[in-house]
Amino acid sequence: MLKRIKVNLEAIEAMLYFWQAASEKENVAESFFYDVADMKGMKLVYDEDFNAESVRKVLSAIKNRELLSDATKAEKRFWNNNMWMMEDIEYTQMMAAPIKVLNLDPMVDIINEKLPNAEKEELEVIFAPLHLEEYYIKGSSLIINFFRIKPSDFDDNTFIGEAKLEDYILDKLMEMCR
């Protein structure tokens, strides 16, 4: 029976600082890049094309206003997505606002009602600045690519793809509990 769903915004909070600082040409310590690369939301998605060194290399290139050379497709996408965040900090803040107040507690009862034999007691929803995929499922963690969040132009809704953020998360958590 599911007892708890945690939300992890550690990587997003760190990157909000980075995007603001880098856009204002402030100095960001190299150790910061290692700290970001070591965050759970990042480490869970590493593979042969994207790893801790990829994160450090891309963020360092952005900070130093350098082009990215000898990069994998995933690294190039990560670079491009981060540059996009710095172009419009106001839009970036609009993307972050709904996840900062996200309350997933009501989903515990919904999941337990629909899947009474769910074996996982705790799930974690992690938002991270990723590269290629919309989301990853690793064990009891759902890692959502922050760059795929789309605030509505017309109302207070937020989407990933065509689905409302909460519906999207519930669907993926249900998938994890099956």
Salt bridges, closest charged atoms under 4 A:
GLU13 OE1 - LYS100 NZ 3.97
GLU30 OE2 - ARG56 NH1 2.92
ASP38 OD1 - LYS43 NZ 3.49
GLU53 OE2 - ARG56 NH2 2.72
GLU75 OE1 - LYS57 NZ 3.00
GLU121 OE1 - LYS3 NZ 3.63
GLU122 OE1 - ARG4 NH1 3.47
GLU122 OE2 - LYS6 NZ 3.55
GLU124 OE1 - LYS40 NZ 2.42
GLU134 OE2 - ARG148 NH1 3.89
ASP171 OD2 - LYS172 NZ 3.67
